[in-house]
């Protein structure tokens, strides 16, 4: 299997740290120092996750030299579907005109891209289809409480898409290995309390602001540092590789300090670590494709490079994918 193309999209509107200073009791210095974030993009009212996904997906299909009719499977990783049902994959399929595709949404929060990539890769490898569209897209601004300074400074909106294609020759086999975990004991460290079957929407849930992200930041921070390092180390060791042998380490972008700590513990040289959180914040399912895209544009990611993707997210969900970059 090979990643045949990559494309990303963020909405044009920028929300800076200075803008947030006007909304909550925070400062540019605190946000930059504690998270590394300078600005993030957020949608205008009415723009949905499938709208962002469409922009990224259409371009990814075209860059792969394909048409929407060539796509046999669509996996949309998201924690902000346009609605609970139908799936955003269905809405996207209709918007891009992928008339021969089936597909589904995958809920793994910040690990949605690594999970979706692994899932689609396995289906392509099993002969289920020749071309799968993998999208990570989130409109986090739709579930963020812009009165809560502990969460509203962290998140942004965005989308990224790749086409995973079956390749003829073994040499083009770029998805080398993967490793995933879930740990539901951490479910209350990062969650949205209402809107599901546990607490259906009511006047009370709205009054109590329960349709927004709630986070115990410290618990998530420690888990993310420990697990990013652990899952990456396990995957490297299993493949007889050292951290130094990697060309690029692409972590989910939740906090600059999480990425720095985890990669220092792992022993990846900092020049091989991509961090672009300063421009986008945490876009949940879209951070890894956005980071890959920046790495490509800046010449730090080239065809044949050995790349490790790693993510930790709400659930908890943990993921890592080892690949040889094929574009
Ligand atoms: O994608 C996966 C999901 N999310 C993550 O991975 C995020 C994981 N967690 C984090 O990134 C960090 O825990 C945060 C950035 C959320 C918080 O950073 P921290 O260094 O852990 O700060 P803290 O929560 O320990 O808070 C330190 C202080 C507190 O004040 P007191 O109690 O010491 O007086 C907070 O109230 O900073 C305060 N604080 C703020 N101050 C200014 C919290 N948020 C802000 C803010 N501006 N936006």
Boltz pocket constraint, residues with backbone or C-beta under 6 A from the ligand:
constraints:
  - pocket:
      binder: B
      contacts: [[A, 25], [A, 26], [A, 27], [A, 30], [A, 31], [A, 34], [A, 35], [A, 110], [A, 149], [A, 150], [A, 151], [A, 153], [A, 190], [A, 216], [A, 217], [A, 218], [A, 220], [A, 221], [A, 224], [A, 253], [A, 254], [A, 255], [A, 258], [A, 282], [A, 312], [A, 313], [A, 314]]
      max_distance: 6.0
